[in-house]
Amino acid sequence: MDTPGSFNHHTSSNDSQNSWNPDTGFGANDRRFAFSRQASSKQWQDLPPHTPFSINSDDSAKPLLSRNMSSINIPPGGYFASESNKFFSVKDNSGDKLSVLSLAFSILENVRSGNRYMKRLFLMISLNVLYSTAELAIGLLTGRIGLVSDAFHLTFGCGLLTFSLFAISASRSKPNHVYTYGYKRLEVLAAFTNALFLLFLSFSLAVEALHAFIQDESEHKHYLIVSAVTNLLVNLIGVWFFRNYARINLVYRKAEDMNYHSICLHVLADSIRSAGLILASWFLSLGVQNAEVLCLGLVSITVFMIVMPLFKATSGVLLQMAPPSIPTSALSKCWRQITSREDIVEITQARFWELVPGQVIGSLSLTTKKGTDSRQALEFAHDMYHELGIQDLTVQTEDA
């Protein structure tokens, strides 16, 4: 008779093979083992301690490996249920209304207690909001369409930077019963959004250069030079704030590195755009033909080149591509060494991806020979991939 909290290793008899347990949802010959070995870093220290189920019938024996059910029912009042989500919570004071004010206060509280980059980002957003508001007011009062258009461009950029700030703040929240992996990928999503915006900016600058080539440049107004100089000064402050991330190709060790890099590229691209407009106006005053076309075209190409590596990196994480930190040759070597074992017939499925930069997750399906003890093969496969830096590996075995 099975003791509670333990699993027995069933034999492959006809009755056991055809039996079905309605409580667990598995057949008796369905063996699924899941592993999660602690990494050397402190990234999982916030999670509560848990006791794995024992494989042996003797509960006093310490299990070598753990076997978990694929379907997990989280009881009410448990750990995840007790973790309140202060960023996406819905309050029931007056119906189902989202507390936007509470959200804003939570972000401000995190900014106050956050690191220096969060405070610098908040200061930079505040400067851009003040400048774009003043530019919009002047444009509306004087009837300058160019100032109004530039003010809307800055406002949209401030919205993206605000989303980056929100992602930094929300990523500190612990996992809950809805977002079981936490909110770390919000920073990757914010970086991808910034990269997508910069690609659109590059395309719009190319269209603007083509438009300047078609129409007569002598009719252009040069009042935007003051706006461009002021915008350049504001953005140079942001570049100085995030100067440690002012590189095109950056090695991302954490999700926040990707987000901060996107913020730096955002303000850097705006600075290049303002510098291009200033240079074009100066060349036009000297009588240089097609100066605006040349400057805007160079700015468009430059912005495209500096943002493409970030766009590829963020897209790779969101599309769950193979982790770039692990060479494909190393994964192939592990594949060959595992399949060379006598008790393993084949690897039917192997999937590896990055949840966020620095956290690799893997899923492996093995077909073992019938009648063999698969625990040694499971431990061997786990150790092989753990040496490559895969901290969270799930292995499923099936009899041939």
Salt bridges, closest charged atoms under 4 A:
ASP30 OD1 - ARG32 NE 3.19
GLU109 OE2 - ARG112 NH2 2.65
ASP150 OD1 - ARG273 NH2 2.95
GLU256 OE2 - LYS254 NZ 2.88
ASP270 OD1 - HIS153 NE2 3.37
ASP270 OD2 - HIS266 NE2 3.75
GLU292 OE1 - HIS220 ND1 2.42
ASP343 OD1 - ARG341 NE 3.12
ASP373 OD2 - ARG375 NH2 3.03
ASP383 OD1 - ARG37 NH1 3.09
ASP383 OD1 - HIS382 ND1 3.95
ASP399 OD1 - ARG31 NH2 2.22
